[in-house]
Amino acid sequence: MLATKSSLAIVSVCLLFRGEVIAEPAPAPPDKPANRPIVESTVRLPVPDGNGKLTREVQNGGYRLKLDLSEQIVRLDSPREESWRTPKERIRRGDTVVISDERAPLQAGAATVAQLAKSQIVTISDVRGDWLATSVLVRGQPKSGWLKSSSVKFHAEELPVSATLAQFSGARTVSAALLAQKAKQFDDGLYAAVDVAAQQGAGRFAGKSALLSRLAKVLAEQQPARGDARLIVLAAARLGELQFASSPAVDRAVSATLESFQKDPLRSKPLGFYTWNTTLQRIFRQDRMLQTRLEGEAGIRAIAEALRSDSEAGTSYEEHLKLISRMTNSLRGGDLRSYIAMLDGGSPPSPPESVSFLPPSRSHEADLVMRLYGNQAIPAGFDLMQELIARIRSGGIDLSPNEDSGWYDYQTWALEPLVTPDKTPEAIHLKFEETYRKQLVELFKGVLALTRETHVKQAEFPYPASEAGEREPRPSFYVTPELAVEPLATVYLRRSLAYHFIRGVLEETFGVEALKKMHRLTAAGEVEPNLFDELLDLESLFRGASLTANRQLGLPPNTPAGTGTDPDADAARFLKWSANLGHDADLGQDARMMVPVFFDQQRGKTKVWVVLGWTGRQVCASFAWPPSVQAFNKDGSPLEAGKFDLYFGSDCTHLAYPVMAEVYVTELLDREQFRRHCDTYKTQFAILANLK
């Protein structure tokens, strides 16, 4: 029978800091996950009863307890653990300290490997008496040694920051961060594979190499002089290692264009996955050159005429523009299509104000910084990420994709519920405490930064139990909430829709058969599954995560009508993946990176987003008020209230969150350089304080 208590069930989730404040460099992940057997998930999702309500059963010794989840409310909280350390206490291993002497020698034996300046922040990796071990970068290389404890002052006690998520893969509740990391590794590999296919040609899609080769042959014969727009195309062809004949004068002009380009690392330095191999590095530099603003009517007209007179080249050019606008977002600035249309119409064309051969793509963050500070100084303390979040929350920025949106818009839209969680369908069964909201904001910030890095080449870079006698033992039940995945169903569903969108783009561009012959790239080479199958799998995985979260909250699926999906199969796909996280090599990859967002001309510095790694929190889920229940005897007959014992307990696990910051730098670091920097300085304070 129904228990007398009918109040709403509220599940309290408590997030606590845990672990020593030590940030040792993580070992390099293996190429393949450990050879362990695949197991089936033990999670059993709630099922609808005869009235369509989602219910959950708990069994003990043949007795059953039936919980009605239709009124369940889950409370999520993240209380902070206070530190009682004082500056006078002895320095410990893992502490962040600040140099207090004017100069502090870092010694390795009798040798001094570096002189540390006053106010420099470092992390202590070991303590031996009055000596403290630490590391710094000297001319880009890590140097380790010992400091006198009298030369430093305690600065901060910090949470450990992990390079990978390997330590979080055994938790009972899957962190949203694990799904974000899975998506990041797949997205990078997909974009890399598409960039290579677009360069070389695949299926019905003609390659960019062929397009540039055809144009370079024609444009080089026209003998363009220095400053001519045609040199941009010729220089891009050289960066792509495409061969074309040219005179010594043209060679010198192209070399001068290349020299100017190479001297500007903000334009020419490959970042993100483009450092994986020389092919991707060439594509990065080639396409960044093609984003250069074209100037001079004669050169612009010559390029347009070359495209206009060669129908195959003209068609290929339009296809490339369409692809990059769908892979990332709609283009910022003009391209040559409108100019060619004016030539076709017979009207005398005037050169566009801002035109590039392959323009970069817009983004919400670039739009915002240019709207705010496109023509005025950026004030001290301006934080683009915080401003973006504030405007999303206020409705000033709508992340909903439109007909001009590309994949980056869909990916960003998927993250919106992290900063507006009350607007999601699942919010009726969730209560967000302010402390947990802050953790969701950190998740938004970190994942958006990682997502932008996937688009680093194409995205615009703007410059701003008991017994009863002899009777059968009294049945007892110990019930805890079930959370197989962090309950962010809308985030997962929108990510699935983003994969559905990009699959449609690639099928339209290359054709299904060509997509089945393409493979995602990694730093170690191609993965075995083809892109078509992997895209379908990722769609199913994220739909399954969404459905799992909703069912455990007592909510119906939120999948849009007409998708033709099998909810049970999607849920099974996610649960099997979550039961075998150790087999997914993507989760063991290092995600630490630096990505530029704009250049501040007044300060002469670049504002960047950096992800320093991952940190963990203990998560405890408990019932603040019990749900209504029904209990049953072994024969299936109802068990009266008072004839059984019922205990509502807590269940603890660990969740991961990215550690992200927005800072100014004078030097862009690629992944290898930034990860070396993180491994050297270890903690957030020290890592950020020592960036140049």
N, C-alpha and C positions, 0 to 999 in steps of 0.2 A: 504494500500500500504506500501511498505518498507520505513522505515525512512531513511533519507539521510545519517546518520552517520553509517559507515560500519566498523569502527575500532573494534578490538577485545574487548570483554567485560572482564574487570579485576575486580574481586571482592576482596576488601580489608578486611581482617579479623584482627582486633586489639585485642590483649590479654593484659589486664591490671590487676595489683594487686588490690584487693578490700577487704575491711573489716578491723576491728580492729585487732591489733596484739595480739591476745589472743588465747591461746590453752587450753581450758578447756577439761578435760576428757569427752569423749562421753558416754552417758548412754548405758548400755548393751542393745543390740538389742533384741526385742521380739523373741520368738521361731517362731512365725508366723507373717507375715505382717498384717498391719491393715486391718480390715474387711471393704473394700471399694469395690464398684461395679466395675466389669471389663468394660472398655470402649473401643470403637473402635478408631483407629487412624484417625485423621483428615488430615493426610499428603496424598497428591495426587501426585504420582510420574509422572515425565515427560513421555510422550508417543510419539512414532514415528509418523511423518506426512506421507503424501503420498510418499515423497521422502526418507523416512527412517531416517530423521533427528529427534532427540529428541527435543520436544517443550514443552513449559510450558504456561499455560494460566492464566491471571489475569482478574477478572471480577469486574465491578463496575456499579451498577444500570442498568444492562442489556447490557452494552457495554463490549466488550472483547478486551484484549490485548494478542497477541500471540508473545512469545519470542523464538527465534531460539538459542538453547544452543550449537550448533555444534562448535562455535568458542569461547565459553566462557572460560575465564581463571580466576581462583580464586587465589587471592593473600592472603597469610597467614603471619601475622606479630604479634609480641609479644613485644611491647615496654615496657621497664621497667619504673616504677614510682620511681622518685628519692625521697629520704628522706632528709628533711632539719633539722633533729634533730642534736643537738650538744652535746658533752659529758657534757657540763655545765648545760644543761636543767634539769629540775626536772624529777625524775624517774616516769614513768607511769605504770599503770597496763598492764601486758603483756610484759614488757621490759625484756631483758636478761642483767644481771649485773654480774660483777666479784668482788669477795671479795678483798678489798684493805687492810684491817687490817691483822696483822699477825694471829690473831684468832678472829673470830666473833661468839659470842654466838647466837644460834637460840633459842628464848625463847617462851614458852607457859605458859602464866601467870607468876608465880614466878619461874617456873622450867626452866632449860636449857636442851633442848632435844637433842642438838648436838652442837659441836664446828666446825665451818666451817673454813677451812684453806685458807690462802692467795692464790689468783689466782683461787679458785674454782668458777665455773660458775653456776648460778642458774637463775630461771625465777620468776619474781614478779607477784603474783596473786592478790594482793590488796595493796592499799596505804592508810594509815591513818596518816596524819601529817608527823612526822619524822620516822614513823615505816613502814616497808615493809614486807608483808606476802610472804612466800615461802615454799617449801617442799624439802626434801632430803630423800635419803634412808639410813637407819641406820641398819646395819646387815640384809639387804634385806627387811626391812619393812619401809613404808613411814612414815615420821614424818613431821608435819607442825608446823610453829611458825612464830615469828616476828624478823626482823633484824633492827638495827638502820641504817637509810639511810646514815649516815656518814661513815659506814663500807664498803660501796660498791661504785663502779664506773659503769657508764653506759657502756654497751658493744655493744649491737646491738638491732635494731628494726626489728622484724621478722614477716613474714607471719604466720597466724595461721595454725596449722597442725591438721587435723581431723582424728580420729581413724577410721571412716567409711565414706562411700560415700553417706549416707542418704541425706545430704543437697544438693547434686547435682542431685538428681533423678527427680527434677521437671523442669529441663532446656529443652528448645525447641530442642536444639541440643544435641544428646547423645555423651558424651565424650568417646573417645577410652578407657579411664580408666575404665568406667563402664563395658564395654564389657570385659576388662581384668580382672576385679574383678569377674564378672560372671564366666569367664573361670577358674579363680583360685579356687573358691569355688567348682566348679564341678570337676576340676582335682584332688583336694585333696580327695574329696569324692570317686571318681572313683578309685584312686590308693589305698585308704584304703580298699574299698570293694574287689578289686582284690587281695590285700595282704592277707586278711582274707580268701578269697576263695582259694587262692593258698596254704595257710597253712592247711586248713581243707579239701580241695578237693571239686570240683564242676563239674557236668557234667562228661565228659570223662577225666577230668584232675585229676590225683591222687594228694593227698595233701602232702605237705612237712612234716607234722607231721608223716604220715605213713612212708615216706622215712627215716626220721631220727630215728624213733622208730626201724625200721628193722635194720638199720646200728648200732645203739647204742647197741642193744642186742648182735650182733655179735662181735663188737669191745670191749665191756666191758669184754667179756669172755677171751679176749687175754691178759688181765692184763698189759696194757700199763703203763710205768713209766713216771715220770715227764719229760716234754719237748718233749714227743712223739706227733706226729701230730694227732694221734687218739683222744687225749684228747680234741682237738678243736671241733670235732664232738660231743663227749660226753658232753662237757660243753655247746654247743649250744642246745643239747637236754634238758639239765637241765634248761637252760634259757627259753626254750619253754614249760617247765613243763611237759615233756614227761617222762614216767616211764620206767625204765630199772633196772634190777638187777645188782649189782656190789659188788665187795669185798671191805673191809675197805681200803685197799691200793689204789685201784682205786678211791674210794670216796675222799680220801685225795688228790690225784693227780688232780682230777677234781676240787675240792674246791680251790686248789692253782691256777689253771688256771683261775677260775672264779674271784678269789680275785684280781689277776693281771689285768684282764680285767676291773673289776668294778672300779679300782683305776684310770683308764684313761677315764675321761669324754669325751674326743674327740672321743672315740670309743663307749662308752657305754651309754651316756646320750641321751635318746629319745628326738628328736626335731620335730618341725612341727606338723602335724596332728597325729603323733605317740603318743602324750600326751593325746589324746582324751579318751582312755580307757586302761585298763590293758591288754587286748588282743593285741592291737597294740603295747603297750610298750614291751610285751614279744617278738613279732615278730621282732621289731627293734633290740633288744639286741641279739636275737638268730641269725638273719641274719648278723649283724655286727660281731659277733663272727665267723661266717662261712666265712667272708671275710679275716680273719686272714691268713697270709702267713704260709703255711705248711712247716715244716722243718724236716729233718731226713728221709732217704730213706726207712727205715723199716716201719715207720708209714704210709708214703705216699703209699707204695706198699700195705700195709694191707687194707687201705681204698679202693684203686683201685680194689683189689681182691674181697673185699666184694661187691662192685658194679658189678663187672664182673660175679660173681657167682650167683647173684640174678637178673634175667632178668627184673623182675618188678621194682626193685630198680634202675637198670641201666637205664631203659627207663624213669622212673620218673625223675631221675637226669638230663638226657638230656633235658626233657621237661621243667624243671625248669630253666635251663641255657638259653634255647631258649626264655622263657617268659621274664626273667629279661633283656635280651639283646634287646628285642623289646619294653618292657615297658619303659626303660630308654634309653640305648644305648649299642653298642657292648662292650664286656668285656675288661677290662684293666688287663693284666697279664694272666697267664695260668690257665686252670682248669684241671680236671683229664681225660678228654676225650682222649687227645693224648697219655697219659700214658697208658690208658686202651687199646688203639689201638695197641700200641707196644707190650703189653702183648698178645693180640689176635694174632698178627703176628708172635709170637715166638721169636722175637729179644730181646736181653737183654736190658731192658729199663734203661735209666739213669734219675735220678730225674730232673725235670725241674728247671730252675734257680729261677723262681718265680711262685708259684702255690698256689691257694686258692681253697677251696671247692666250694664256690660261689663268684667269683671275683666281685669287683665293676665295674661300667661302666664308660667309658671315657666321657669326655665333652670337648667342645672347650676351655673353660676357664682353665681347668686342663691341657689339652695338651699344651696350650700356656705357662703357668707359668713354667711347667717342661721343655719345650723346651728352654725357656730363662734362667731359673735359677735352673735347675735340679741339677747342681753340682757346683754352685757358689753362693756367698752371694747376697741377694736381696738388691739393692741400696735404700738409703733413698728416700722417695717420690714416690716410684714405685706404680702405680695405675693400677691394673690388668684390671679393667673395661675400663679405658681410652685406655689402650694398645690394648685390644680386639677390641674396636670400631675403633681405627686407622687402625688396620690390616684388618678389614672387609672392610673399606672404600677403602683401597689401593689395595684390591684383594689378600692380603697375606693369608687371611683366607676365604675360600669359605664355606658358611653355607648351600649350597644346599645339601639335603639328598641324600645318595647313598644306595646301596643295603644292607650295613651293618648298616644303621642308625636305631635308635629307635625313640620312641615318643619324647624324649627330643630334638633330632636333629630337628624334624619337628616343635616343638614348638619354638625353637630358630630361625629357618629359617623364621618362620612367623613374627618375630620381625625385620628382616633385613631391610625392607623398612623404618623403623624409623630412621636409620642412613645413608641410601642411598636412600632418597626419590626421587631423580631425575631419578632413574633407573626404576621406576614403570610405568606401562602403563598409569595410571591416571595423571602422571606428565605433560603430554602435555596440560592438562587443569588446572594446578596448578603452582603458582609461590611462592616459599618458600623464605621468607626473613630470614636473618641469625638469628634473634631473635626467630623466630618460630622453626627453625632447632634445636636450643638449647633446646626448650621445647620437641621436639620429642626425642632428645637424653636422656633427663631426663625420658621420658616415657619408652624408651628402657631399661635404667638402672634399673628402678624400677620393670618393669614387668619381666625382665630376672632374677632378684634376687628372686622375688616371684615364678617364674617357677622352679628355682633351688631348692627352699625349698620343692616343691612337691616331688622332687627326692632325698631328703637329705639323706635317708638311702642308696640308691643304687649308687648315683653318686660318683665317685672317689673323695677322699679328700686328695690331695697330700700334701706333707709336704713342699716345698716352695710355593481546588475546587473553581469555579467562575461562574457567570451567564451572559447571553447575551440577554437583553431585554425580550420580551415576548416569545422568542423561548424556546424550550426544553433546560434544563440545559446543559451546556457544559460538556461533559464527562471528567473525570479526573482519572488518575491512579497513585497510590503510590506503587512502586515496590521495594521490598527488596530481596536479595538473599535467597534461601532456602537451609538450611543444616540440614537435620534431624539427621545426624550422622557426627562425625568428619571425614573429607574426606580422609580416609586411607584404601581404598578399598583392596589393595593387602595384608595388614596386616590381615584383616578379612578373606579374601579368603584362605590365607595360614593356618590360625587357623582352618578353616573348613576342609581343607585337612588333617591337623594333627588329627582331630577327626575321619575322614574317615579312616585314617591309623590305629589308635589304635582300632577302631571297628573291622577292619579286623583281627587284631592280636587276639583280645579276642574271636571273632567267631571261629577262627581256633583253639584256645587253649581250650575253654570251650564248644563250640557249641552254636548255637543260642538259643535253648530252655533253656540251663543252664543260659545264659546271661539274658534271660527274667525273671529268678527267682532271679537274683542278684539285689541288691539295693545299691545305693550310700550311703556312711556313712557320718555323720556329728558328731560334738561333742555331739549333743543331741540324736543321734541314726540314724536309717535308714530313708531315704526319701521314700515317697510313690511310685513314678514312678519307673519302673525297669530300669536297666542300658541300655538295648537295646533301649528302647524307648527314654531315655534321650540322648543317643549318637546321634540317628537320629535327635532329636530335636535341639541339639547343632550344628550339621552340618548345618541344615537348618537355624538356627538363624544367624550364622556367614556368610553363603552364602547370606542371605537376607540383612545383613548389608553392605556387599560388593556391592551387586547389587544396593541397595538404594543410596550409595555414588556415584557409577558410573553414575547412571541415572541422579542424580541431578547435576552432572558435565557435562552432555551431552555425556556420553560415553556408549558404548554397554556393556553387561555383559562380564565378564572375566573368566567365569566358564569353566574349561577344558572340552573338548568334551568327550562324553562317560560316563558322570556321571549320566545321566538319571534323572536329577532333573527338577523340575518345577520352573522356575525363579519367576513367579508371586506368587506362593504359598510361596516361600522362602521370598520374599519381604514382603508379607502380614504377615508372621510369625514374622519377625523383627519389623515391624511397630506396630503390636499389642503388642508385648513385650515392645517396647519403650513407648507406650501409657499407660502402666500399670506397670511402674518400681517400684512403691510402693508395688506391690504384690509379688515382687521377694525377698524372704528372703536372698538370697545369697548376694545381694547388700548391706545389712545392717550389714554384718559380719566384724569383726575386722581383718585386714590383716597385722598388724604390726608384724614384726618377725626379727630374726637374723639367718643367715645361714652361716656356715663356707665354705671357698673356698680353703684355703691351710694353712699349718703350717710352719712358718718361723723358722727353726731350729737355725739360728744364733741369732735371737732376743728372741727365746723362747716364741713367741706369735702367736696367730691365726689371720689370716686376714679373716674378715667377711664382708658380705654384709648385711646391715640393711635397712629395710623400716620402716620409722618413722610414716607414715600415708599419708594423702592426703592434698593437698592444691589446692585452686581454683583461677581461673583468669576469669575476664570478657572478653567475646568475642563479638566483634562488626564486623559484616559483612556488607560491603557496596560496591557499584559499583564505581570504579574509572572512568571508561568509560562505557556508557550504551551499551547494546547489541542492535542489530538490532531488530525491532519489526514490527508487523502488528496489526492494530486496526480495529474493526468491529462494525458496527451499530447494533441496537437491532434486525433488520431484517436479519442480517448476511452479509449485503453488506459492502464492504471495507469503512473505515473511513479515509479520506484524512489527510495527515500531516498538522498540523496547525489548525485542527478542534477539537483537544483534548489536554488536558494538561497531561504531563507525568513527574512524579517526581521519581527519584531514591533515596531511603533512606537507612538507616542502620537498622540492627536488632541485638540486643544485648542479649547474654545469658551467661552461665557460663560453663567452662570446668574444669575438675579435672585432676591433675597430681600427681604421687607418689613422695614422698620425700625420696630419697635413698642416702646412703653414704657407702663408703668403708673404714674401720678402722681396726686397730690392737686391740685385746683384750687378756687378760689373762684368762678370765672366760667366757665360753659359757652360754648364757641365753636361756632358752626355751621360748615359746610364753608367758606364764603367767608371768614369771620373767621380760621379756623385756617390756611387756605392762605395768606392774606395774612401771618399771623404766621410761617409757615415760610419764605415767600419773603423776608421781612425778615431773619430770623436765620440761615437757611441750613443750619447744621450741627446735629447732634443735641444736643450739649452746650448750644449757645446757644438752640436752640428750646425745650428743656425748662427751662432755667434762667430763661427770661423769661416762662414761663406764670404767670398769676396765679391 
